[in-house]
Structure formats: C-alpha cells, structure tokens
Amino acid sequence: MSTIQIVLEDELLAEADAQAARDGRDRSELIRNAIRDHLRRLRTRALE
C-alpha cells in the first residue's frame, strides 16, 4: 500500500472524518472505499 497526500476543503475533511467515526473506521479506509465505489460506478457506466 502506498501513502499519498491530497488537498481537501476543510468542510469536506470534517464531513469525511465524521462519517468515518460514525462507521467505526478510519479516514483512510473511508477514502479508499469511496474511490473504489466511484471507479466501480464509472466502469459500470462505461459498459452500458
């Protein structure tokens, strides 16, 4: 696994952190899952 840096608006980061806390996971896991889900939706759309 690689470590990266990204820039997020403060409000988006706060929302992500709050959601991760509600889900009982960390910020990195939430972001990894969000990217996976987004890429999966894009692939599905491309096949339609």
C-alpha positions as CSV (number, residue, x, y, z in Angstrom):
1,M,0.0,0.0,0.0
2,S,1.3,3.5,-0.8
3,T,1.0,6.7,1.1
4,I,-0.2,9.8,-0.7
5,Q,-1.1,13.4,0.0
6,I,-4.3,15.1,-1.1
7,V,-5.7,18.5,-0.5
8,L,-9.3,18.7,0.7
9,E,-11.5,21.6,1.7
10,D,-11.8,21.9,5.5
11,E,-15.6,21.2,5.3
12,L,-15.1,18.1,3.2
13,L,-12.5,16.7,5.5
14,A,-14.7,17.3,8.6
15,E,-17.6,15.5,6.9
16,A,-15.3,12.6,5.9
17,D,-14.0,12.4,9.5
18,A,-17.5,12.5,11.0
19,Q,-18.7,9.8,8.6
20,A,-15.7,7.6,9.3
21,A,-16.3,7.9,13.1
22,R,-20.0,7.0,12.7
23,D,-18.9,3.9,10.7
24,G,-16.2,2.9,13.2
25,R,-13.4,3.1,10.6
26,D,-10.6,5.5,9.9
27,R,-10.3,8.3,7.4
28,S,-8.1,6.3,5.0
29,E,-10.5,3.4,4.9
30,L,-13.4,5.7,4.1
31,I,-11.5,7.4,1.3
32,R,-10.2,4.1,-0.1
33,N,-13.7,2.8,-0.2
34,A,-15.1,6.0,-1.7
35,I,-12.5,5.8,-4.5
36,R,-13.2,2.1,-5.2
37,D,-17.0,2.7,-5.3
38,H,-16.6,5.7,-7.6
39,L,-14.3,3.7,-10.0
40,R,-16.7,0.8,-9.9
41,R,-19.6,3.1,-10.9
42,L,-17.6,4.6,-13.8
43,R,-16.7,1.1,-15.1
44,T,-20.3,0.0,-14.9
45,R,-21.4,3.2,-16.8
46,A,-18.8,2.6,-19.5
47,L,-20.2,-0.9,-20.1
48,E,-23.8,0.3,-20.6
